[in-house]
Amino acid sequence: MRCVIARFPFELTKGGVLESMKGVKPEPVTGASVIIGRRHYPAKQVGQVLTRQDRRDFSAAEVVRAMAQLGFTCRTGPKAAPLGVLEPMRHASAMPGTPVAV
């Protein structure tokens, strides 16, 4: 299947991805991830291995889109935990452009 990552076309197949990622140790996942075999790989790591490009040249979303089209399970990064409710005075002082209350 033809995929475009970082403005470059790549011919990727599911078997080719499995072969390329064989023996690659997964890094810790902090954002978007791709499940290849039984391992969870960061999307940027998968993109770097497959394209041989620097991770700054493409986004995780590009890799996730391509891997999802090939049939791999992809997960987005964890959502930020909601902040606890601040008491009214701290909340008002935390608003942008408001002077800090002492």
C-alpha positions in Angstrom: 0.0 0.0 0.0 1.3 3.4 -0.8 1.6 5.8 2.2 2.8 9.3 2.4 4.9 10.1 5.5 6.8 13.4 5.7 5.9 14.3 2.1 7.6 11.1 0.8 5.7 8.1 -0.7 6.4 4.7 0.8 5.2 1.3 -0.4 4.3 -0.5 2.9 2.9 -3.9 3.5 1.8 -5.5 6.8 4.4 -8.3 6.3 7.1 -5.7 5.5 6.3 -3.8 8.7 6.4 -7.0 10.8 9.7 -7.9 9.2 11.2 -4.4 9.8 10.2 -4.3 13.4 11.4 -7.8 14.2 14.1 -7.6 16.8 13.5 -3.9 17.6 13.1 -3.3 21.3 10.2 -1.0 22.0 10.9 2.3 23.8 8.6 3.5 26.6 5.3 4.7 25.2 4.3 8.2 26.2 2.0 9.3 23.4 0.5 7.6 20.3 1.4 4.0 19.9 1.2 1.1 17.4 0.7 -2.5 18.5 2.9 -4.8 16.3 2.7 -8.4 17.3 2.3 -8.3 21.0 4.5 -5.2 21.6 3.5 -1.6 21.9 5.8 0.7 20.0 5.7 4.6 20.1 4.4 5.8 16.7 7.5 7.9 16.2 9.8 4.9 16.7 7.9 2.9 14.1 8.1 5.8 11.7 11.8 6.1 12.1 12.5 2.4 11.6 10.2 2.2 8.5 11.2 5.5 6.8 14.8 5.8 8.0 14.0 9.5 8.6 14.6 11.7 11.6 11.6 11.7 14.0 11.3 15.5 13.7 10.5 15.1 10.0 7.1 13.5 10.5 4.2 13.5 13.0 2.9 10.6 15.0 -0.5 11.1 13.4 1.0 10.4 9.9 2.4 7.0 11.2 -0.8 6.1 13.1 -2.9 6.8 9.9 -0.6 4.6 7.8 -0.4 1.8 10.3 -4.2 1.8 10.8 -4.7 1.5 7.0 -2.5 -1.5 7.1 -4.6 -3.1 9.8 -2.5 -2.5 12.9 -4.1 -1.5 16.2 -3.2 2.1 17.1 -3.7 4.1 20.2 -3.6 7.8 20.8 -1.7 9.2 23.7 -3.1 9.4 27.2 -5.4 12.3 27.9 -4.3 14.9 30.4 -5.8 14.3 33.8 -8.2 17.0 34.9 -6.9 19.5 37.4 -8.4 19.5 40.8 -10.9 22.2 41.5 -9.1 25.3 42.8 -10.6 27.4 45.5 -12.0 30.6 44.0 -9.2 33.0 45.0 -6.5 30.7 43.5 -8.6 30.1 40.4 -8.9 33.9 39.8 -5.2 34.5 40.3 -4.4 31.7 37.9 -6.3 33.4 35.1 -4.1 34.9 32.4 -3.5 38.6 32.7 -4.6 38.7 36.3 -2.1 40.0 38.9 -1.0 37.3 41.3 -2.7 37.6 44.8 -0.5 37.5 47.8 
